Amino acid sequence: ADIYVYFYRKAFDIAATSGTVTFISSNKYFRAGYGKTLRAYLKDRASVHLVIDFGDLPVFDATTYPCVVLAVRLPADLKTHNVRVANVRSMDALDALPDHIEHEGWDQPQRSLLKEGWVLERGATRALVEKLRKAGTPLGEYVGGRFYRGIVTGCNEAFVIDAATRDRIIEEDPRSAEIIKPWLRGKDVKRWRVEWQNLYVIYSPWDLPVDQYPAILEHLAQFQDALARRPEVVQGRFPWHAMSRYAAEYVGEFEKPKIVWPNLCIEPRFALDPDSCYVSAPATILPVALDELFLLGVLNSSAVSWFMMKIAAERAGGFLEYKPVYVTDISIPDTTPAQRAAIETFVRRLLAANGQGSHVAEWEQELNALIYKLYNLTPDEIRIIEENTL
């Protein structure tokens, strides 16, 4: 956890019995996994009176995602107690902050500050978030927790190679092809498609008998000094020629068809990789059968895009963290065979077109309409979503 979390806890320890605690801190604990215990503490053991969220507004010189929280060290009556909430997204509002809080803020029940994550929104928006959250089976449960993080090489200059280098190494020693795999980076993953850049990775786990791959050893030897300076190598945890984090327990999943997505997105960028690419961290993969493509349609929908805007941690420039800790909460509604077939029809069209072309907007609109029906959304709820995503 970020260390400020412990300062919050200590402040409540040293405050008077009905004393006031207030902080200017990062807002990341509103949604981050490590903030779950602090969120529960504030909800159940304090009376929160004010929350001001500045998002990524440059209040300070650094990008700090600031917030202000004011609370009293007394448990609130969760049946009646409200929190004054204000989102500040303009520097002009700082010059008249009390007026902004009074006129643009709102009262939100403290019981709505859930340990799963704080959704600081007015009633209709907050209700829609909870409706989407409860509309089906959480994705993490639906897929049995099969989210897998990409590989950390520890030195991309050594392990990631282009096609010409790959061909040269294999020409010198054909056996090298056994451990040279196609390499996909998060930035190569777009919406509905991957744009593989003809890169490869030398897959060198800790127990690789590298002497049996002389051409690989010769290539890596060029970077031996840098590789040997890695802390884990200095500590003797693995040999200099090995990757830092090589996903030993699930490496076989990279060989399967999979949904892949980058860590940071402005909108959903879920794509299908059918080509057995090994993926760079912090991108994530989800192995999926090719007859389950309706799942890709749900994940790239406007409903999910809007939901992620409300539950995922924010980053500068409008980016959101699409980490498994947030993606796992995406609800997958129950579907009939006919509904799945209709969704997969549009997914296949979008995949075939690589998400590009004159018909994409039309197909996505029809796909979104099918997804809205799955979530049983009303016209007003659809309007809330589309005002912020389309």
N, C-alpha and C positions, 0 to 999 in steps of 0.2 A: 504494500500500500504506500501511497504518498505519505510522507511523514506528517503532514498537517492533520491527518485523521487522528493521530494520537494527541495532538494539541487540543483538538475539540474535546476529546474524552477527559483530558487532564483539566481543562477549564471547568467542566461540570463538577469535577472532584473538588476543586478549590473554591468554587463559588459558594456564596451563602445559600441557605436552604431555599429561599425564594429569589436568589440572585439572578441577574441577567448576564447572559453570555452572548457576545456578538463577535463575528469574524468577517474579515475580508480574506477570502481564500479562493483557490481554484474551485470551479463547479464540477469537476470531473466525478466527484463522489456521488453526484445526483444519479448517475447511471452506471458507473463502472462497477465491475464485479467486486472489487475490494471495498467498495463503499457500502455493501449490503448491511454490515453490522452497524455502522454509524447511522444509516438511514433508519434502521429498526430502533436504535437507541433514541433518536430524535423524535420519532413518532410516538413511542410508548412511554418514554421517561422524561420528556420535556414538553413545554408549551411553546411551540414555534409561533412567533408573532409576525415575522417579516422575512420574506425571501425575495431578493432582487438578483436576477440572473442577467449578466451582461454578455453572455455568449462569447463570441470571439472579438467583441468590440475592443479596439486598442486603447483601453483605459490607461494601461501602463506601456512602457517602451517595449517590453517583451510580450510575446503572445502567451497570455496567462489564463484565459477563460475565467475571468473573475466573477465572483458572486459575493453578496452580503447576506448573512443569515443572523437573525436576532431571535433568541429563545430564552425562556425562563426555566430555571431548574425546579420545575414542578410538573408532574404528569398532567396532561390536558384531559379534559372530558371529551373523548373522541366522538361523542354523540352530537356535541354542539360547537366545539371550538373550531374557529376558522383562522386561516393564515392569510395575511395580506401578501399577494404575489404580484410582481411586476417583471416583465421582460423588457430590457432596455437594449435597443438595437441601433440607436442613433447617438452620435456624440453631442448633438444639440440638446438631447434630453438631460445630459449631465448638468447643464447650466440651470435647470429648473427641476431637479430630481424629485423634491417633495410634491410638486404639482403633477409630475408624470405619474408618480405612485398613486396619487389620489384619483386622477382622472383616467389613466390608462391601466391601472392595476385592477385586481379583482380579489374577492374573498373566496378562498378555496378550503374545503374541509380538511383538517389535519389528517383525518382518517384516510384521505386519498393519497397521502405521501407513503407509498408502498415500499416495502423493503426490496421488492423486485426492481424498483427504479422510480424516480420521481418524474411524473408527467405534469409539468407546470403549464396548464392550459385551462381555458374556460370550460364550463360544464359540458356543452355539446361535444366539443372536441375531445375532452377527457373521456366521455362516455363512449365515443367511437373507438378510441384506443382500446378500451377494455372489451368492447364488443368484438373487435378483430382479434384480440389476445385470446378470447374464450370461444372462438368460432369453430374450433376443431381440435386436432391433436397437435401439440407443439412439435415443431420440426425435429428438435433433438430427440424427442420420444419416438416420433414417426420413423426416423431412420436408425433408431437404436444407438444414438450417439456417434455415428460413423462420420464425424468430421475429422479431417486429418490435415495437420499443418504441413506446409512445404518444407523443403530441406534448407539447412543453413550450411553452406560449404566452409565458411570461415576464411575463405580467400578466393573470391570469384576469379581473380586474375589467373590463378593456377588451375582451377578445376573446370571453369567454363571456357569452352573453346568454340571456334567457328568451324564451318564445314571443311575448309581447306586443311586446317590443323587435324581435324578428325581423319580425313582421308590420308594424310601423310602418316599419322601414327598407325593406322590400320594397315597401310602398305608396308610399313616396317615390321609390324607384328600383327597378323590377322586376328590373333586371339584377343587383341585389345578391344575388338568390337563387342565383346561380352559385357564390358563394363562402361561403355560409352553410350549414353542415353540422350534422347532429344530433351531439350531444356526449355521450359516456359517460365517467363517472369510475370509478376503481377501486372506490369504495365502492358504486357502483350495480350491481356485478357480484356476484351471489349464486350459490349452487350450483344449476346447471341453468337459471338464468334471469338476465336482466338487467332491472333496474327503472329504465328510462329516465325521467328527471325533467323531460322537455320542455325540455331545455337545448340550446343551439346554440353553435357556435363560428364565429367569423369567420376563415376560413382565408386568412391574409394572408402569403404567402411573401415572401422577401427581394426578389424581382424583380416583385412585383405592381404593375401600373400603377394605383396607387390613385386617381389623378385620374379614371380612367374609372368609378369607383364613388363618386360624390359623397356619397351617403347614408352609405356606410361611412366615408368620410373624415370626415364631420361627426361621426359617432358616436365614432370613435377620437380625434378632436381634443380631446374632453373630458378625455382621459387623457394628453395629449401630454407634459406635464411628467414624469409618472411613467415613461412609456415611454421618453422621451429620456434618463433617468438610468440606464438599464440599462447595465452595463459594456460590453457588446458594441456598443451604439449609441455610447457615448462614444468607444470605440476606432475608430469608423468602419467597423465590419464589416458593418453593415446599417442601413437607414433606421429611423426611430423608429416607423413604422407597421407594421413587420413583426414576426412571431412570432419567438421566440428559436430554437426547434428545431422545424422543421415537416416533417421526414421526407420531404424532396424525393425521395429515391431510391426510396421505397416507398409514397408516398402513395396510389397506386392500390389497394394492398392493403386499405385501409380500406373501399373500396367493395364488397368481396367478402364472401360469407359467411365467418365466421371464428369460431374458438374464442378466447375472451377470458378473462383472469383477472387479479386484482389482485396486487400485489407482495407483500403480507403476508397470510397466511392461517393460521388454526388448523387447518382441514381443507381439502381441495381445494375450490376455488370456480371450477371451469371451467364456462363457459356458452357457448351458441351465440348469436351476434349475426348474424341474417340481414338486418339493416336498414341496412347501410352507415353505421353510426355511426363517427365519428372518435373516437379513444380518448385519454384523458389519460394522460401518463406519471405514475408508472412502471408502469402496467398494461401488459400484453403481449398481442399478438394472434398467432394462427396461422391464416392462411387455410386453409380446408379445404373440400373438395367435400362436398356434402350427402349423397353416397353413401358417405362415410367416417365416419359417425357412431359406428361402433364405437370409434373413437379417443377420443371424448368419454367413452364408458363406461369405458374403461380408466383414463383420467386421473382420473375421479371415484371410482374404486374404493377400497375399504379397503386393498387391497394397496399401491396407490400412496401413499395417505395415510400408511401406516406407513413405507414406504420413504423418503418425504420427511422424516419425523420423524427419521430416522437420518442423512440426508446433507445436509440444508439447514441454513443458518445460523439459529440461534435468536435471537429477539428477546423483549423483555419481554412478559409476559402470555401466554406460550405460543404466540406467533406465530412463524411460520417464513417465511423469504424464499423466495418462489416465483419467483426470478429465472431467466432462461434458463440461467445457468451451472449451476444445479442441475436444473432441469426437463429439460435436455438429456440427463441420465443415466437418465431413466426408460426402462426397457426395454419395447419393444413386441413381444410374442411373435408368432410365426407363427400364422396362423389359417386354417382352412378356410372356404369360402363358407358352410357351415352354421353354423359358430361365429360368424362375423360377423353373419349374419342373426339369430341368437338374441340376440346382444348388442344389435343395433340395435333389435330389437323393444322391449326395455325402455328403451333410450335415448329412443325416440320417445314412449313412454308418459310418461316422466319430463319430457320437454320439453313435451308437450301439457298436463301438469298443472302446469307451472312449478315442478316440484320441491316441490309442496305438496299436502297432502291425506292422507286416511286410508290410501291404498294405497302411499304413497311408501316407507315402511319395508319393506314386503313386497317391492316391486319392486326396491329397492336390495339387499335380502338375496339375491334370486334372481340379480341382476346380479353381485353379489360372488361367488356360487358359480360362475358361469360364468368369471369372471376368475381365480379360484383354480385352476380346471382348466387355463386357458391357461398359468399359471405352474407347473403340475405340483406344487402344494403338498400336503404331507402333512397329516393331521389335527393333528399337533403343531405344525407351522408355521402353520397356520390359527389355532390357539389362541393362539400368540404374537402374531399380528397383532390378533386380535379382543379380546384382553385390554387392548390399548392404544388401540383405535380405536372400538369400538362401545359 
